Amino acid sequence: MPGSSLKRAMPRIVGGVILAVLVASPLALFADARALGAALERFDWWLTIPVLLLTLGNYALRWVKWHVYLRVVGVPRLTLPDSVLTFLSAFSMSLTPGKVGEIIKAVHVQRLTNSPVSRVAAVIAAERITDGLAMIGLAAIGLLQFDHGRPVMGAAAVAGIAAVIILRRPALLHATTYRLSRAPLIGPFINAVVHHIEGFLDASNTLYAPKLVAGTVVLGMVSWFCECVALFLILTGLGQEPSWNLLLVSTFVLSVSSVLGALSMLPGGLGVAEASVAGLLMVLIADPDFARADAAAATLLVRFSTLWFSVLLGVGSLIMLQRRGPYRASTSHP
């Protein structure tokens, strides 16, 4: 039903806005509201243009990965507008815990192409896993110089690699599914969804081919680096001298905070990501003139340009996708 996805998304969006206010309030207290206002006032606001363009660059490269993945698992070709709008529409669900709401992409693709939801869900999972590995890869560059967060990043890297290895072995997972289906308590539930599980596992086997994983992780590092550069520009706009070290700090801070926010499973990583960005900036920027207000201002600006900008873009894309007319099955194949 047209508009139903948007209606389901609105409570989460409103709830996210409320959470954002609750997150911004401690930042204002951390920095002193008056000092925070002064920092934002002296920010070079023209920099918001390249910052948002860099964010769009990240989305464009991530869409390339999405497009490649759909072709790899044999999803019929979407028109370019449908593919782009479907990809962006998932950003409207960024405020769901662990971004599980991104399954909306699978629902739209199913309605557009009659492809099984489970197959596209495997694509979404592969996007998240390779994005996580890409962010860990970016963080690893900073870990050569900074020792903050090494245990957490190491554990996240092991978990991501283990997930790839396990999902690359469908026979083992199929056997596990069979055993679970015979368990007395959860067996009936497993049997009810076993065909979805098998479709997910079969698609995953294709998506985690070594060369494809390596290529998409590298592509992810390039795409997410765009947002690291965005934080770098924000810091220069707040008065920091541009340097290679500042770029390294920006890359490390954004990648580590993004991983921590994802691991928290909180909607959009709210609270955890903001605290990580502000805290790491205070620790890693050696400039004595860099005050709490600057760290808080940088945090608010980078979170708007990455999280809230994506939510607004996602809502707009969801509206446009639903206004394109009735869903239709594609007959064109890649």
N, C-alpha and C positions, 0 to 999 in steps of 0.2 A: 504494500500500500504506500503510495507516494507520501513522503513526509514522515513516515513511521520511524525511520532510522533517526531522523533529526529530533523527533519527539522523545525517543529513548535517550538520546545524547544530552538533551538540555538539562535534566537534573544533575548529571555528572559535571557539566560545564559550570552550572550555577554553584554546585558544591565546591568545585575547584577554585572558583573565584573567591568564595568564602575562605577556603584554606589559604589562598594566596594572601589575603588580607591578614590572616592570622600569622602567616610566615613573615610578611613585611613588617608587622608591628614589632616583633623582637629585633629585627634588623635596625629599625628606627631607634629602639632603645639601646641597642649595642653601639650605635654610632652617635646617638643624640640627634633627635629629629631636626634641630636647627642646623647642626653641622652637616647632616645628610642633605638637607635642602640646599645649603651653600655649595656642597660638592656637585650636586646635580646642576645647579645654576651655572657653574663655571665650566661644565662639560661642553666640549665642542660638538654641538648637536648636529652639525652637518655630517658628522661621521656616521650617523644612523643610516645614511644611504648606503655606503659601502658595507657596513655591518650587515644590513638586511640582504644586500646582494650576495654576500658570502654565505649567509644562511640559505638563500635560494639555491646557490651553487651546491651546497651540501644536499639539498633535496633533489636537485637535478641528477646528481651522480647516484644517489640512492634509488631514484626511479630507474636508472639504467640497470642497476642490479635486479630490481623487481621485474623489469621487462625481460631480462635474460633468464631469470628463474622461471617465469611463466612459460617461456619457450622450451626450457629444458624439461619441464614436467609435462609438456604436451598440451597446455591449455590453448584452445583456439584463439587466433589473433584478435585482440581488441582493437578498435579504432584508437587513434592517438588520443583524442579528447577523452574517451572512456577510460583508457589506461591511466592517463595523468590524473583525471578527477577521482578515479577509484583509489589510486595510490595516495593522493593528498587527503581524501575524505577520512582516512584512518587517523589523521592527526586530530580530528575532532574528539577522538577517544584517548588522547594522550593522558587524560586525567583519570583513567581507570587503573586500578592496582596492577602493577606489572605490565601495563599496556595490553592487557588481555582483550580490551575492547577493539583492538585492531583486527579481530576476527571479522569485523564488518567488511573488510576487503574481500574476504572469502565469500561472504554472502552476496556482495555485489557481483563478483565474477561469476558465481554460480547462476545468478539471475540473467547475466548478460550472455553466458556461453554454455550453460548447462553443465559446466565442469563440477565434479564433486567438491564439496566444501573441504573435505579432508585433504585433498591434494593441494589446494591453495593454502590451507592451514599449515601444511608442511613448508610451503614457501615462506610464510610469515615467520615461522619458527627459525628457518634458516637465516632470514634477514636479521632477526634479533641476535642469534648466536654469532654470526659473522660480524655484526656491528659491535658486539661486546668484545670479540677478539681484536677487532681493529682499534677500539679505544684502549684496550690493554696494551696493544703494540705501541700506540702513541705514548701511553704512560711510561712504558719501558724505556723510552728515550730519555725521559726526565729522571727515571730511577738510576741512571748512570751517574747522576750528579746529586739527586736528592734521595734521602732514605725514608721519607714519609710514606706510609702505606704499603711498604713492600710485602708484608705477610698477606694483606688482603688482596693485593693485585696478583700475588703468586697463587693464592687459593682460587681466585676467579679464573686465572689462566688454566689451571689444572682442571677445573670444573668444565670450562668451555671446550677444551681439547677432549676431555672424557666424553662429553655429549656428542661431539663429532664422531668419535670412534664407535660409540655404542650405536648411534643412528645409522652408521655405515654397515652395521651387521644385522640386517633384517631377519635372518634366519633365527638368530638368538632371541630377538625380540618377539618374533612370531611364536616361538616355543614358550616364551614367558607368558605371552597373552593366552595361549592355549591352557597352560597350567592354571592361570588365574581364573579362566572361564569355568574351571571345574571346582573352584573353591566354594564352600557352602554359603558364605556371607556375600561375597562380591561377585560370585559367578553369574547370577542373573543380569546384573548391571553390565558386566563385561560382554556377555553374549548379545545384549541389546545394541551395543555400539561396536561390536567386533569388526564389522565391515568398514567403519570409519577409521578404526585403529589400523587395519591392514592397508587401507588406502594411504593413510598418513605415512606409514613405515615404508611402503613401496616407493612413494615419491621421495622420501628422505634418502633412500639408498642412492638415488640419482643425484640429489642435490649436494651430497657430501663427497663427491668424487674429489680426490686430492687436488688436481689442477684447478677445479672450479672453486674449491674452498680457498686455495691460495690466491687466485685471481680476485675473488670477491672481498677477501680480507684486505688485500692491497688497495682495491678500489675504495673500500670503507675507510681506510686510513687517510686516503686523499680527501674523501668527502668530509669526514669529521674534522680534518685539519683546517678546513675552511672556517669552521666555528671557533677553532682555537685562534686563528688569525683575527676573527671578530673580537674575541676577548682582548687580544693584543691591541687592537685599534681602540677599544674602549678605554684601556688603561692609558694609552697615549693621550686620549681625549681628556683624561682626568689629570694630565700633567706629567706623566712618566716619560722619561726620555726613551725613544725607540732604540732597541738594541737586540742582539741575538739572544742575550740572556733573558730579556723580558719576553721574547717569543717562546723561549724554552719554558719559562715559568708559566706562561699562558697555556701552552700545550699540556703541560703536566697537570695544572690545576683543573682545566676543563675536562680532561680525560678521566682523571681520578674521581672528580666529583660526579661525573656522569655514571661511572661504574658503581660508585657507592649509592647513588640515587636509584639505579636499576636494582641493585641487590636488596635495597630496603623494601621493595615491592609496594611502596607508598604511591598514591596517585601522582604521576609526574615526578616522583622523587622529591616531592615538596618537603621542605624542612631540612632533609639530609643534604640535598645538593646545595642549597643556599648556605647552610652552615659550613659545608666543605669548601666551597669557593671562598667565602669570606675568611675563614680560618686559615686556609693555605696561603691566600694572598698576604695576610698579615705576617705569616711566618717566613715566606720565601722572598718577599720584596724587601730588600735591605735599606731602601731609602727612608731616612728618619722622618721625612716630611709626608710619607705615605701614612695617613691616619685611618682610624676605624671608619670614619665617614667615607673615605675614598674606597675602602674595601666593600662597604655596604652599598655604595653607589654603583660600583662595578658589578656587584652581584645582582642587583636589581636590573641593571641595564642588560646584562648578558642573559639573564633568565627571561626577560621580556623578548629579546631578539631571538631566542632559541625555543623556549617553551610556549609562551603566550602568543607569539607571532604564528607559530605552527598551529595552535588551536584555532585562532581566527581564520587562518588559511584553510584549515580542515573543515570548519563549519561552512565557509563560503563554497568550498568545493562540493560538499555534501548537498547543499542547496542546488547548485548548478547541475550536479549529476542527476538529481531527482527531477529537475525541470526539463531534462533532455527528452522526456517522454517515457512511454512504457518500456519496461525492460524487454529485451529481445535476445534471442539466442543467435550467436554468430555462426556463420557457416564457413567462414574463411579460416584456414589453418596456417600456422607458421611454416 
